[in-house]
Amino acid sequence: MANWKYRTRDPKLAEAIALEMDKPLLFGDFIVGRGIMDAASAKTFIEASLTALPDPFSMPGMRNAVDLLVEAKERGAVVGISGDYDVDGLTATALLVRVLGALGFKVTHRIPHRLDEGYGLSEQAVREIHAGGASYLITVDSGVSDSGAVQLATDLGLKVIITDHHHLPPSLPEAAAIINPHLGGGFEETPLAGVGVAFMLAWGLRNALNEVKAELNLVEHLALVALGTVADLAPLQGANRAMVYHGLKFLNVTKWPGLVALKRVLKMDGQNRVSAKDVGFKMAPRLNAAGRMGSPQPALDILLTNSPVAGARLADELENINKFRFESQANLLEDALELMEHECPPDSRTVVLCKEGWQKGVLGLAASRVVEKFGKPTILMTIKGDQATGSGRTVGNFDLFAALSKVRHLCVSMGGHSAAAGLTVAVDRLEEFKAGFEKATSEQGDDWGQNDLQVDLVAELPDLQPLSPHLAELEPFGVGHPAPVVAIMGLTILQALSAKGGRLDLRLSDGLNRLNVSGYNLAPRLEEVGPKMDVVLTYDPESNYNGHHWRLIDFRRPLDAAQ
């Protein structure tokens, strides 16, 4: 059972907003609890209008980048795009390849092989792009931590434009232009994903060229922005929310053959809409799987193809790769848990495990499972030769990047953000790294919030049904804007059943009203259920199992009940 924490709000302000918007009072409570303090801001949030997007030229470095690309077009020069192998990098690459091609640029592109090259702009990539005739190089979703490769590109005569969204290193590469939300311009609080930065560059370039071509419908590329932003767990607020809100609509109606075929394989083609949950749990894993298990090229190809035949073939290929990925992940996790028993003391604050032969592409996924099970920041690395390379995942509000920055000097390379990171450590420094990382965690205290459950509202059973359609206006939900969570106190449990798949089914009553709810993976707690319980439900627009959109996520005996 989690520690329930309740959002604070001004009830008079909440009531005023609800009345002005002609909404239920609980809607006003919810809005204020989420930090929206007036009706006008609430309406702006709900509408998620693209007209509210900031001017792309408000981003530092944008003017330099656009001027360089205008110069490249005038010269007829080749522009090389260096991407990344995850969904954010793939969608950003596909977006710029499509847009630059439609604008008449000569374009080449390259995606690194995760297992052979690792993350970021490599010297190998620079040499291949240069050998391909490029005079300009755009990095997407990478580059800001790759000073050596950027310097090589510059020495070879390439003009480098970095578009990235990862945290800034102590010193920036000497590139011709750098666009990164962390450099300022009002994007720091809710940074864009890599594909969002690429979209801003495409938008700024289109405006600078003053070209509106029939074959370039820029806003339909928001489908790619939605894919990459949701997959990369960027906060769904500000510009991200607007782009994802509209991008999901374009995903729903897209005619791009690759996306159509992928939706068909995932049995999404008959849906009324594509949701953020569909992206996060269905589409993104298939696109990510290719890079995790080998070459990411099939995932990029399905985003670029204009052939229905090729799209169908690639969708089937990605589905098969994902099945193999799932099996590999399960095997690695089993291995890691066994190794953990011997190498991680129970009182350790962190988990760092290394072994030869582990599949590099599924280390991050397996690390996430370890975090879920033990509630500790976790790093899993595979050893090859004299180096260990791997991925880390965080827990609660623990800032993984900040902790790893304390031991950056022990890493061959390191990059990422607060929730996830990739790194390489020399084998002969592994023990020193483990001790340093363990020590670095103490500097963030002990309250990482891993057992906290943030409750938005305290309500009654009759409130749920009339509230639901108003909450639906606040979709999509995700990181930074989670689905609403409601607590209801002192309900009578008429029935409690353990169902297949670890589901727990409860029949609730307040004496006059009844509600059947289900909770995933809660069946092991069946014996905790008493005659009266406080319950926590979340609004889940994808769930309609009991004829409504509310799902059970936690429960406890009433605090004032006799023990």
C-alpha positions as CSV (number, residue, x, y, z in Angstrom):
1,M,0.0,0.0,0.0
2,A,1.3,3.4,-0.9
3,N,1.4,6.6,1.2
4,W,-1.5,8.7,0.1
5,K,-0.7,12.3,-0.4
6,Y,-3.3,14.9,-1.2
7,R,-3.0,17.9,-3.4
8,T,-3.6,21.3,-1.7
9,R,-5.8,23.9,-3.2
10,D,-7.9,27.0,-2.5
11,P,-11.5,25.9,-2.3
12,K,-12.9,29.3,-3.0
13,L,-10.8,29.7,-6.1
14,A,-11.8,26.2,-7.3
15,E,-15.4,27.0,-6.8
16,A,-15.1,30.3,-8.8
17,I,-13.4,28.5,-11.7
18,A,-16.0,25.7,-11.8
19,L,-18.9,28.2,-11.8
20,E,-17.3,30.4,-14.5
21,M,-16.7,27.3,-16.7
22,D,-20.1,25.7,-15.8
23,K,-18.4,22.6,-14.6
24,P,-18.8,20.4,-11.5
25,L,-17.2,21.8,-8.3
26,L,-14.8,18.8,-8.2
27,F,-13.5,19.8,-11.7
28,G,-12.5,23.1,-10.2
29,D,-10.8,21.3,-7.3
30,F,-8.9,19.2,-9.8
31,I,-7.8,22.1,-12.0
32,V,-6.6,24.2,-9.1
33,G,-4.8,21.2,-7.6
34,R,-2.9,20.8,-10.8
35,G,-1.7,24.4,-10.6
36,I,-4.1,26.1,-13.0
37,M,-5.4,29.2,-11.2
38,D,-8.0,30.8,-13.4
39,A,-10.7,29.8,-15.9
40,A,-8.9,31.4,-18.9
41,S,-5.8,29.2,-18.3
42,A,-8.0,26.2,-17.9
43,K,-9.7,26.9,-21.2
44,T,-6.4,27.4,-22.9
45,F,-5.2,24.0,-21.4
46,I,-8.3,22.2,-22.6
47,E,-8.2,23.7,-26.1
48,A,-4.4,23.0,-26.6
49,S,-4.4,25.3,-29.6
50,L,-1.5,25.2,-31.9
51,T,-1.7,29.0,-32.1
52,A,-0.4,29.1,-28.6
53,L,2.8,27.4,-29.5
54,P,5.9,29.6,-29.0
55,D,7.6,31.1,-32.0
56,P,10.4,28.7,-33.0
57,F,12.8,31.6,-33.2
58,S,12.4,32.1,-29.4
59,M,14.7,29.1,-29.0
60,P,18.3,30.1,-28.6
61,G,20.3,29.0,-31.6
62,M,17.3,28.7,-33.9
63,R,18.2,31.7,-36.1
64,N,21.7,30.5,-36.7
65,A,20.5,27.0,-37.5
66,V,17.9,28.2,-40.0
67,D,20.3,30.6,-41.7
68,L,22.8,27.8,-42.2
69,L,20.1,25.6,-43.8
70,V,18.9,28.4,-46.0
71,E,22.5,28.7,-47.1
72,A,22.7,25.0,-47.7
73,K,19.6,25.1,-49.9
74,E,20.9,28.0,-51.9
75,R,24.2,26.2,-52.5
76,G,22.5,22.9,-53.4
77,A,24.6,21.3,-50.7
78,V,23.9,17.9,-49.1
79,V,22.5,17.9,-45.6
80,G,23.3,14.9,-43.5
81,I,21.0,14.0,-40.6
82,S,22.4,11.9,-37.7
83,G,19.7,10.4,-35.6
84,D,19.3,8.0,-32.7
85,Y,17.9,4.5,-32.4
86,D,15.0,5.1,-29.9
87,V,11.5,6.3,-30.9
88,D,12.3,9.9,-30.1
89,G,15.4,9.8,-32.3
90,L,13.7,7.8,-35.1
91,T,10.7,10.1,-35.3
92,A,12.9,13.2,-35.2
93,T,15.0,11.8,-38.1
94,A,12.0,10.8,-40.1
95,L,10.4,14.2,-39.6
96,L,13.5,16.1,-40.8
97,V,14.1,13.7,-43.7
98,R,10.4,14.2,-44.8
99,V,10.3,18.0,-44.4
100,L,13.7,18.8,-45.9
101,G,13.0,16.5,-48.8
102,A,9.6,18.2,-49.4
103,L,11.4,21.6,-49.3
104,G,13.8,20.6,-52.0
105,F,16.9,19.8,-50.0
106,K,19.4,17.1,-50.9
107,V,19.3,14.9,-47.8
108,T,21.1,11.9,-46.4
109,H,20.5,10.3,-43.1
110,R,22.1,7.8,-40.7
111,I,20.9,6.0,-37.6
112,P,23.6,4.4,-35.2
113,H,23.5,0.8,-34.4
114,R,22.9,0.5,-30.6
115,L,24.9,-2.7,-30.1
116,D,27.9,-1.7,-32.3
117,E,28.1,2.1,-31.7
118,G,26.1,3.0,-28.6
119,Y,24.3,6.3,-28.0
120,G,25.2,9.6,-29.6
121,L,27.1,11.1,-32.5
122,S,30.1,8.9,-33.1
123,E,33.2,9.6,-35.1
124,Q,32.2,6.7,-37.4
125,A,28.9,8.4,-38.1
126,V,30.7,11.7,-38.9
127,R,33.1,10.0,-41.3
128,E,30.3,8.1,-43.1
129,I,28.2,11.3,-43.5
130,H,31.2,13.2,-44.7
131,A,32.1,10.5,-47.2
132,G,28.5,10.6,-48.5
133,G,29.0,14.1,-49.7
134,A,27.4,16.1,-46.9
135,S,28.6,19.7,-46.2
136,Y,26.1,20.2,-43.4
137,L,25.3,17.9,-40.5
138,I,22.2,18.0,-38.3
139,T,22.1,15.9,-35.1
140,V,18.7,15.0,-33.7
141,D,18.1,13.8,-30.1
142,S,21.9,13.7,-29.6
143,G,25.0,15.7,-30.0
144,V,25.2,18.0,-27.1
145,S,27.5,15.7,-25.2
146,D,29.6,14.6,-28.2
147,S,32.3,17.2,-28.4
148,G,34.9,14.9,-29.9
149,A,32.7,13.9,-32.8
150,V,31.5,17.4,-33.4
151,Q,35.1,18.6,-33.5
152,L,36.0,15.9,-36.0
153,A,33.0,17.0,-38.2
154,T,34.2,20.6,-38.0
155,D,37.7,19.6,-38.9
156,L,36.4,17.7,-41.9
157,G,34.6,20.9,-43.1
158,L,31.0,20.1,-42.0
159,K,28.9,22.8,-40.5
160,V,27.2,21.1,-37.5
161,I,23.7,22.0,-36.2
162,I,23.0,20.2,-33.0
163,T,19.3,19.7,-32.1
164,D,19.1,17.9,-28.7
165,H,17.0,17.9,-25.5
166,H,19.3,16.2,-23.1
167,H,20.8,17.9,-20.1
168,L,23.8,20.2,-20.9
169,P,27.3,18.9,-20.1
170,P,29.8,21.2,-18.3
171,S,31.1,22.5,-21.6
172,L,29.2,22.6,-25.0
173,P,30.6,21.3,-28.3
174,E,31.9,23.9,-30.7
175,A,29.1,23.6,-33.2
176,A,27.9,26.1,-35.8
177,A,24.5,26.1,-34.0
178,I,23.0,24.4,-30.9
179,I,19.3,24.2,-30.3
180,N,18.4,22.7,-26.9
181,P,15.4,23.6,-24.6
182,H,17.8,23.7,-21.6
183,L,19.5,26.8,-23.2
184,G,16.5,29.0,-22.4
185,G,13.9,30.7,-24.4
186,G,11.1,29.6,-22.0
187,F,11.3,25.9,-22.7
188,E,13.3,25.0,-19.5
189,E,10.3,24.1,-17.3
190,T,8.7,21.6,-19.7
191,P,11.5,20.7,-22.2
192,L,10.6,19.4,-25.6
193,A,11.5,15.9,-26.6
194,G,14.1,15.6,-29.4
195,V,11.4,15.3,-32.0
196,G,9.7,18.4,-30.7
197,V,13.0,20.3,-31.2
198,A,13.2,18.9,-34.7
199,F,9.6,20.1,-35.4
200,M,10.5,23.6,-34.2
201,L,13.5,23.6,-36.6
202,A,11.3,22.4,-39.5
203,W,8.7,25.1,-38.7
204,G,11.3,27.8,-38.4
205,L,12.9,26.7,-41.7
206,R,9.6,26.5,-43.5
207,N,8.8,30.1,-42.4
208,A,12.2,31.4,-43.3
209,L,11.9,29.9,-46.8
210,N,8.4,31.2,-47.1
211,E,7.4,28.0,-49.0
212,V,4.1,26.4,-48.5
213,K,4.1,23.4,-50.9
214,A,1.2,21.1,-51.6
215,E,3.4,18.1,-50.7
216,L,4.4,19.6,-47.3
217,N,1.6,19.6,-44.7
218,L,3.8,20.4,-41.7
219,V,1.2,19.9,-39.1
220,E,0.5,16.3,-40.1
221,H,4.1,15.6,-39.0
222,L,2.8,16.2,-35.5
223,A,1.9,12.5,-35.7
224,L,5.6,11.8,-35.4
225,V,5.9,14.4,-32.6
226,A,3.2,12.6,-30.6
227,L,5.0,9.2,-31.1
228,G,8.4,10.5,-30.0
229,T,7.2,12.8,-27.2
230,V,5.1,10.1,-25.5
231,A,7.6,7.4,-26.0
232,D,10.4,9.6,-24.5
233,L,8.2,10.4,-21.4
234,A,8.4,14.1,-21.9
235,P,6.0,16.1,-19.7
236,L,2.6,16.6,-21.4
237,Q,2.4,20.3,-20.5
238,G,2.9,23.5,-22.5
239,A,4.0,23.1,-26.1
240,N,4.4,19.3,-25.6
241,R,0.7,19.0,-24.7
242,A,-0.5,21.0,-27.7
243,M,1.7,19.0,-30.1
244,V,0.7,15.6,-28.7
245,Y,-2.9,16.6,-28.5
246,H,-3.1,17.3,-32.2
247,G,-0.5,14.7,-33.1
248,L,-2.7,11.9,-31.7
249,K,-5.5,13.2,-34.0
250,F,-3.2,12.9,-37.0
251,L,-2.1,9.5,-35.9
252,N,-5.7,8.5,-35.9
253,V,-6.4,9.5,-39.5
254,T,-2.9,9.2,-41.1
255,K,-2.6,7.8,-44.6
256,W,1.1,7.2,-44.3
257,P,1.5,3.5,-45.3
258,G,3.9,2.6,-42.6
259,L,1.8,3.9,-39.8
260,V,-1.3,2.5,-41.3
261,A,0.3,-1.0,-41.4
262,L,1.6,-0.7,-37.9
263,K,-1.8,0.2,-36.6
264,R,-3.3,-2.7,-38.4
265,V,-0.8,-5.2,-37.0
266,L,-1.6,-3.9,-33.5
267,K,-5.4,-4.1,-34.2
268,M,-5.7,-0.4,-33.7
269,D,-7.1,0.3,-37.2
270,G,-10.7,-0.2,-36.0
271,Q,-10.4,2.2,-33.0
272,N,-12.2,5.5,-32.9
273,R,-9.1,7.3,-31.8
274,V,-5.4,6.7,-31.0
275,S,-4.5,7.6,-27.3
276,A,-1.3,8.3,-25.6
277,K,-1.6,4.9,-23.9
278,D,-1.7,3.3,-27.3
279,V,1.5,5.0,-28.2
280,G,3.3,4.2,-25.0
281,F,2.2,0.6,-24.7
282,K,1.7,-0.6,-28.3
283,M,3.3,1.5,-31.0
284,A,6.5,2.7,-29.2
285,P,7.6,-0.7,-28.0
286,R,7.5,-2.1,-31.6
287,L,9.5,0.9,-32.9
288,N,12.0,0.6,-30.1
289,A,12.4,-3.1,-30.4
290,A,14.4,-2.9,-33.7
291,G,17.1,-0.8,-32.2
292,R,17.2,-2.8,-29.0
293,M,17.8,-6.1,-30.7
294,G,19.9,-5.0,-33.7
295,S,19.6,-2.5,-36.5
296,P,17.0,0.3,-36.0
297,Q,16.6,0.6,-39.8
298,P,13.3,-1.3,-40.1
299,A,11.7,1.2,-37.5
300,L,13.0,4.2,-39.5
301,D,11.9,2.7,-42.8
302,I,8.3,2.2,-41.6
303,L,8.2,5.9,-40.7
304,L,9.5,6.9,-44.1
305,T,8.0,4.4,-46.6
306,N,5.4,5.5,-49.1
307,S,4.7,1.9,-50.1
308,P,1.7,-0.1,-48.6
309,V,3.5,-3.3,-49.5
310,A,6.7,-2.3,-47.8
311,G,4.7,-0.9,-44.8
312,A,2.9,-4.3,-44.3
313,R,6.2,-6.2,-44.5
314,L,7.9,-3.9,-42.0
315,A,5.0,-3.9,-39.6
316,D,5.2,-7.7,-39.5
317,E,9.0,-7.6,-39.1
318,L,8.7,-5.2,-36.1
319,E,6.1,-7.3,-34.4
320,N,8.4,-10.4,-34.7
321,I,11.4,-8.4,-33.4
322,N,9.3,-7.2,-30.4
323,K,8.4,-10.8,-29.5
324,F,12.1,-11.7,-29.4
325,R,12.8,-8.5,-27.4
326,F,10.2,-9.5,-24.8
327,E,11.8,-13.0,-24.4
328,S,15.3,-11.5,-24.1
329,Q,14.2,-9.0,-21.5
330,A,12.5,-11.7,-19.4
331,N,15.7,-13.8,-19.5
332,L,17.9,-10.9,-18.6
333,L,15.7,-9.9,-15.7
334,E,15.7,-13.4,-14.3
335,D,19.5,-13.4,-14.5
336,A,19.8,-10.0,-12.9
337,L,17.6,-10.9,-9.9
338,E,19.7,-14.0,-9.3
339,L,22.9,-11.9,-9.4
340,M,21.4,-9.3,-7.2
341,E,21.0,-11.8,-4.3
342,H,24.8,-12.3,-4.3
343,E,26.1,-8.8,-5.1
344,C,23.7,-6.2,-3.5
345,P,23.4,-6.0,0.3
346,P,19.8,-5.6,1.4
347,D,20.6,-2.2,3.0
348,S,22.1,-0.8,-0.2
349,R,20.5,2.4,-1.6
350,T,21.3,1.5,-5.2
351,V,21.5,-1.5,-7.6
352,V,24.5,-1.8,-10.0
353,L,24.9,-5.1,-11.7
354,C,27.3,-6.0,-14.5
355,K,27.8,-9.2,-16.5
356,E,29.3,-10.3,-19.8
357,G,26.8,-11.3,-22.5
358,W,23.8,-9.4,-21.5
359,Q,21.8,-7.9,-24.4
360,K,22.6,-4.2,-24.4
361,G,19.3,-3.2,-26.0
362,V,17.1,-4.5,-23.2
363,L,19.2,-3.4,-20.2
364,G,17.1,-0.3,-19.6
365,L,13.8,-2.2,-19.7
366,A,15.1,-4.8,-17.3
367,A,16.4,-2.0,-15.0
368,S,12.9,-0.6,-14.9
369,R,11.6,-3.9,-13.7
370,V,14.2,-4.1,-11.0
371,V,13.2,-0.5,-9.9
372,E,9.5,-1.5,-9.8
373,K,10.4,-4.6,-7.6
374,F,12.9,-3.0,-5.2
375,G,12.3,0.7,-5.3
376,K,16.0,1.6,-5.8
377,P,17.8,3.5,-8.6
378,T,19.2,0.7,-10.8
379,I,22.0,0.5,-13.4
380,L,22.5,-2.7,-15.4
381,M,25.6,-3.0,-17.6
382,T,27.0,-5.5,-20.0
383,I,30.7,-6.2,-20.1
384,K,32.6,-6.4,-23.3
385,G,36.4,-6.3,-23.2
386,D,37.6,-3.7,-20.8
387,Q,34.4,-1.7,-20.7
388,A,31.0,-2.0,-19.2
389,T,28.1,-0.3,-21.0
390,G,24.5,0.0,-19.8
391,S,21.5,1.9,-18.8
392,G,20.1,3.3,-15.6
393,R,16.5,4.0,-14.4
394,T,15.3,6.0,-11.5
395,V,12.7,5.7,-8.8
396,G,10.1,8.3,-7.6
397,N,11.6,11.8,-7.7
398,F,15.2,10.7,-7.4
399,D,17.3,12.6,-10.0
400,L,19.4,9.9,-11.6
401,F,21.3,12.3,-13.8
402,A,22.3,14.5,-10.9
403,A,23.6,11.5,-9.0
404,L,25.6,10.2,-11.9
405,S,27.0,13.7,-12.5
406,K,28.8,13.3,-9.2
407,V,30.7,10.3,-10.6
408,R,31.0,11.5,-14.2
409,H,34.8,11.5,-13.7
410,L,34.6,7.7,-13.3
411,C,32.7,7.2,-16.6
412,V,34.1,6.9,-20.1
413,S,30.9,8.5,-21.2
414,M,27.6,9.4,-19.6
415,G,24.4,11.1,-20.7
416,G,20.7,11.2,-20.1
417,H,18.2,13.0,-17.9
418,S,16.6,12.8,-14.4
419,A,14.7,9.6,-15.1
420,A,17.1,7.6,-17.3
421,A,20.7,7.5,-18.4
422,G,23.2,5.6,-20.5
423,L,26.8,5.2,-19.5
424,T,30.1,3.4,-20.1
425,V,32.6,2.6,-17.3
426,A,36.0,1.0,-17.5
427,V,35.9,-2.5,-15.9
428,D,38.8,-1.7,-13.7
429,R,36.9,1.3,-12.2
430,L,33.6,-0.5,-11.7
431,E,34.0,-1.0,-7.9
432,E,35.0,2.6,-7.5
433,F,32.0,3.7,-9.6
434,K,29.6,1.5,-7.5
435,A,30.8,3.0,-4.3
436,G,30.7,6.5,-5.7
437,F,27.2,6.1,-7.0
438,E,26.0,4.7,-3.7
439,K,27.5,7.7,-1.9
440,A,26.0,10.2,-4.4
441,T,22.5,9.0,-3.6
442,S,22.7,10.1,0.0
443,E,23.0,13.7,-1.1
444,Q,19.4,13.6,-2.3
445,G,18.1,12.5,1.1
446,D,15.9,9.5,1.8
447,D,12.5,10.6,0.7
448,W,12.4,9.8,-3.0
449,G,8.6,9.4,-3.1
450,Q,8.7,5.9,-4.4
451,N,5.8,4.9,-2.2
452,D,3.8,8.1,-2.6
453,L,0.4,8.1,-4.3
454,Q,-0.7,11.6,-5.3
455,V,-4.5,11.9,-4.8
456,D,-6.1,14.7,-6.7
457,L,-9.6,14.6,-5.2
458,V,-11.6,13.2,-2.3
459,A,-15.1,12.3,-3.7
460,E,-18.2,10.3,-3.2
461,L,-19.5,7.4,-5.4
462,P,-22.2,9.5,-7.1
463,D,-19.6,12.1,-8.2
464,L,-17.8,9.8,-10.5
465,Q,-20.2,9.5,-13.4
466,P,-21.0,13.2,-14.0
467,L,-17.3,14.1,-13.5
468,S,-16.0,11.7,-16.2
469,P,-16.9,13.6,-19.4
470,H,-15.3,16.8,-18.0
471,L,-12.1,14.9,-17.1
472,A,-12.1,13.5,-20.7
473,E,-11.5,17.1,-21.9
474,L,-8.1,17.1,-20.2
475,E,-6.7,14.2,-22.2
476,P,-4.1,13.2,-23.2
477,F,-2.7,12.0,-19.8
478,G,0.9,11.1,-19.2
479,V,4.1,12.2,-17.6
480,G,3.7,15.6,-16.1
481,H,0.0,15.4,-16.5
482,P,-1.1,12.0,-15.0
483,A,-4.6,10.7,-15.1
484,P,-6.9,12.0,-12.3
485,V,-6.7,10.0,-9.0
486,V,-9.7,10.1,-6.7
487,A,-10.0,8.7,-3.1
488,I,-13.4,7.6,-1.7
489,M,-13.6,6.9,2.0
490,G,-15.5,4.4,4.1
491,L,-17.1,2.2,1.4
492,T,-18.7,-1.1,2.1
493,I,-17.1,-4.1,0.3
494,L,-20.0,-6.3,-1.0
495,Q,-17.7,-8.7,-2.8
496,A,-14.0,-9.2,-3.4
497,L,-12.7,-11.6,-6.0
498,S,-9.3,-12.6,-7.3
499,A,-9.5,-12.9,-11.1
500,K,-7.3,-14.2,-13.9
501,G,-4.1,-12.2,-14.7
502,G,-3.7,-11.0,-11.1
503,R,-6.7,-8.8,-11.3
504,L,-8.7,-7.9,-8.1
505,D,-12.4,-7.2,-8.5
506,L,-14.3,-5.3,-5.9
507,R,-18.0,-4.5,-5.6
508,L,-18.3,-1.2,-3.7
509,S,-21.3,0.4,-2.0
510,D,-22.0,3.6,0.0
511,G,-25.4,2.3,1.1
512,L,-27.3,3.8,-1.8
513,N,-25.0,3.5,-4.8
514,R,-22.9,0.6,-6.1
515,L,-19.8,0.4,-8.3
516,N,-17.8,-2.6,-9.6
517,V,-14.1,-1.8,-10.0
518,S,-11.1,-3.8,-11.0
519,G,-7.4,-3.3,-10.2
520,Y,-4.5,-4.8,-12.1
521,N,-1.9,-6.9,-10.2
522,L,-3.8,-6.4,-6.9
523,A,-5.0,-10.0,-6.5
524,P,-2.1,-10.9,-4.1
525,R,-3.6,-8.3,-1.6
526,L,-7.1,-10.0,-1.5
527,E,-6.7,-11.0,2.1
528,E,-6.2,-7.3,3.1
529,V,-9.7,-6.5,2.0
530,G,-12.0,-5.9,5.0
531,P,-15.8,-5.2,5.3
532,K,-15.1,-1.4,4.9
533,M,-12.3,0.2,2.9
534,D,-11.0,3.5,1.7
535,V,-10.2,3.1,-2.1
536,V,-8.3,5.1,-4.7
537,L,-9.4,5.0,-8.3
538,T,-7.9,6.5,-11.4
539,Y,-9.7,7.8,-14.4
540,D,-8.7,5.5,-17.3
541,P,-10.2,6.5,-20.6
542,E,-9.0,3.3,-22.1
543,S,-10.7,1.1,-19.6
544,N,-14.4,0.3,-19.9
545,Y,-14.3,-3.1,-18.2
546,N,-17.2,-2.5,-15.8
547,G,-19.1,0.0,-18.0
548,H,-17.2,3.0,-16.7
549,H,-13.7,4.5,-16.9
550,W,-12.6,4.1,-13.3
551,R,-9.9,1.7,-12.3
552,L,-8.8,0.6,-8.8
553,I,-5.2,1.4,-8.0
554,D,-5.0,1.1,-4.1
555,F,-7.1,0.5,-1.0
556,R,-6.7,0.5,2.8
557,R,-8.8,0.0,5.9
558,P,-10.4,3.3,7.1
559,L,-8.0,5.2,9.3
560,D,-10.6,5.6,12.0
561,A,-11.6,1.9,11.9
562,A,-10.8,-0.2,14.9
563,Q,-7.7,-2.3,14.3
